[in-house]
Amino acid sequence: MAIPHYRGVHFSGDTPEKPKITKALLLRILSYFRPYWKLLIVMLAAIVVTSALGVVSPLLTKDIIDIALPNRDIRLLVYYILLTFGTLVVLNLVTVGQSYLNTLISKRIIRDLRSEMFSHMQDMSLKFFSNVKAGEINSRINNDIGGIESIFSGTLIQIVQGVFIFATTTATLFYTNWMLALISLLTLPLFLAPTRKVGKTRWKIAGETQSKLAELTTLITETLNVSGTLLIKLFTREKDKSREFEKINEEVTQLGIREAVVGRWFFMTLQTFVALGPMLIYLFGGLILIKYQTVTIGGIVMFVTLLGRLYGPVNTFANIHVDVVRSMALFERIFQYFDLKSEISEKPDAVDVRGIKGFIRFEGVGFSYNEKSAVLSDITFEIVPGQMAAFVGPSGAGKTTITYLVPRLYDVTEGAVLIDGTDVRDMTLTSLRGQIGMVTQDTYLFNASIRENLLLAKPDATEEELVSACRTANIHDFIAALPDGYDTAVGDRGIKLSGGEKQRISIARTLLKNPGIVIFDEATSSLDSNSESLIQQAVEPLLKSRTSLVIAHRLSTIVSADVIFVVKDGRIAERGSHHELLQAGGVYKELYDKQFGAMYEAAD
Ligand SMILES: Nc1ncnc2c1ncn2[C@@H]1O[C@H](COP(=O)(O)OP(=O)(O)OP(=O)(O)O)[C@@H](O)[C@H]1O
């Protein structure tokens, strides 16, 4: 079976290729507007109104110069001025509404994209998170989705607005004087010439900036947390990390400066042409006026004013080319993530299995994390309901991996894992995982209160249930003695608690969940005997009357197991009870002698 490879996906560090603007991509982007079509129509209407009203004021200026002033008509002059003022007031009011709608729509689309990304990421498998860099996802959600906000709030609206302004303005120009209108339009191609070159350069720099920003985010995420800081402090690597940060930070700054400078030259060129336009109008308009009298002075002034409006959209179109390409690249990066399929997916006809008995069967199971080497091969065993199975074996033998296959954190590459006779791949993920409790060695707690961490297992648990689970897990007295009791914040990853306390909270959490199957990874780190016996007492009721898979390191746990599976090199090397296995004198005996023999000799 081909294993999907996330490393194959282009992540931030990749050199950006210029994206292809395809119809499919555009349609996909536009689909995000669909829920807001009513607001869009209102906004479009507002754009039409503002574009049309925009030409009214220059037209009135023409009449002031050509009619009111030569006729010395003060009433008409005041009338035109009031009309101009009124038009501008309406225009500005509509513009405010338009920009409000614009912000509303774009912010909501960004919200939708972020939520979609978050829930999509939650569907991704452990394999995905094992392969992706810590800051990568952060960067996609913040930098990339944040980066496209401008295309929604600015670029797309500017395109639409530009089209309307261009249409209304050119129509007015041609209506007034076709010859002068033609001259005005002829100056426009001069704009577009430098655009392409600048666009390409800016695109390249923008791509580099985005990937450097992702590097920066990764560095921050990896370094500035409890584990990262601990590592850096212990190895006294603060200066190196600061230097690394400064280097990338400087690169980002340089890129930013380059991008801005490229833009500046570009704008300077545009500004020069903008200044050239009115001069040409005065020159040719003046010539037409002097020679043919087909244009009036007011007409020429109006042309100059309208030309400013015409350059506006052209300027926008010129920049849009750059912005659109940049945004398309961001969209591609976002959609690339949306298109990643989790290899652990539910079949459409998956069954909802409730109240499982807990009969577990591994049937010729093979598994590998990657194509290179198999971690598990030909694993076959059965655990009957209520039985406690201990998995023992050397480090790296594959014990943890076996337990991961039961709740489908990974899928087998060969064979099958069955619960009560049903392949786990045929069950709904909610019903499967809802009935399996896992207490790992390294307990992860969210940076929240103890209560919130416990409620993760059962959000509607009553106070009595919480206390009862914690009493059973031998942690209630400890929690109750804390100044804030159950509302005590545990810190990042539960840093404020000891390893033993965290594991007992994890046991209480699993007790609250009350699953049919329990997976317990006993701590390898040597806890003091008091802490160890507290855990021992806590875990007993959890394992009692449930089917359990225990990765066992302590002799007492191993001895009390109903069945022991000895895992070696990804295979079940031996199986049986403690005494049977000792008598067999194989791998188990060897392990026992090495791990516990010396301990007992020393104790004698
Ligand atoms: N996410 C992963 N990607 C690739 N290889 C992995 C991954 N997790 C574990 N492995 C490899 O799979 C093998 C089995 O690991 P596993 O954690 O199942 O061993 P274990 O018997 O539980 O060891 P220990 O007792 O030390 O925890 C090891 O060689 C390990 O390097």
The ligand as a Tripos MOL2 file, in Angstrom:
@<TRIPOS>MOLECULE
LIG
   31    33     1     0     0
SMALL
NO_CHARGES

@<TRIPOS>ATOM
      1 N1          6.3280    8.4290   14.3440 N.pl3     1 LIG1
      2 C1          7.2950    7.5800   14.0050 C.ar      1 LIG1
      3 N2          7.8370    7.6430   12.7740 N.ar      1 LIG1
      4 C2          8.7980    6.7680   12.4090 C.ar      1 LIG1
      5 N3          9.2790    5.8030   13.2000 N.ar      1 LIG1
      6 C3          8.7700    5.6830   14.4370 C.ar      1 LIG1
      7 C4          7.7590    6.5650   14.9060 C.ar      1 LIG1
      8 N4          7.4480    6.2200   16.1650 N.ar      1 LIG1
      9 C5          8.2380    5.1670   16.4790 C.ar      1 LIG1
     10 N5          9.0260    4.8380   15.4450 N.ar      1 LIG1
     11 C6          9.9920    3.7120   15.4090 C.3       1 LIG1
     12 O1          9.2610    2.5040   15.5320 O.3       1 LIG1
     13 C7          9.9560    1.5770   16.3460 C.3       1 LIG1
     14 C8          9.0540    1.0660   17.4540 C.3       1 LIG1
     15 O2          8.7680    2.1150   18.3420 O.3       1 LIG1
     16 P1          7.8300    1.9400   19.6230 P.3       1 LIG1
     17 O3          7.6570    3.2790   20.2060 O.co2     1 LIG1
     18 O4          6.6150    1.2050   19.2340 O.co2     1 LIG1
     19 O5          8.7480    1.0270   20.5520 O.3       1 LIG1
     20 P2          8.5390    0.6240   22.0700 P.3       1 LIG1
     21 O6          8.6890   -0.8370   22.1070 O.co2     1 LIG1
     22 O7          7.2700    1.1870   22.5830 O.co2     1 LIG1
     23 O8          9.7860    1.3370   22.7470 O.3       1 LIG1
     24 P3          9.9140    2.0020   24.2080 P.3       1 LIG1
     25 O9          9.7740    0.9130   25.2070 O.co2     1 LIG1
     26 O10        11.2900    2.5780   24.1730 O.co2     1 LIG1
     27 O11         8.8630    3.0480   24.2940 O.co2     1 LIG1
     28 C9         11.1920    2.2880   16.8500 C.3       1 LIG1
     29 O12        12.2800    1.8260   16.1010 O.3       1 LIG1
     30 C10        10.9530    3.7480   16.5730 C.3       1 LIG1
     31 O13        12.1360    4.3920   16.2210 O.3       1 LIG1
@<TRIPOS>BOND
     1     1     2 1
     2     2     3 ar
     3     2     7 ar
     4     3     4 ar
     5     4     5 ar
     6     5     6 ar
     7     6     7 ar
     8     6    10 ar
     9     7     8 ar
    10     8     9 ar
    11     9    10 ar
    12    10    11 1
    13    11    12 1
    14    11    30 1
    15    12    13 1
    16    13    14 1
    17    13    28 1
    18    14    15 1
    19    15    16 1
    20    16    17 2
    21    16    18 1
    22    16    19 1
    23    19    20 1
    24    20    21 2
    25    20    22 1
    26    20    23 1
    27    23    24 1
    28    24    25 2
    29    24    26 1
    30    24    27 1
    31    28    29 1
    32    28    30 1
    33    30    31 1
@<TRIPOS>SUBSTRUCTURE
     1 LIG1         1 GROUP 0 **** ****
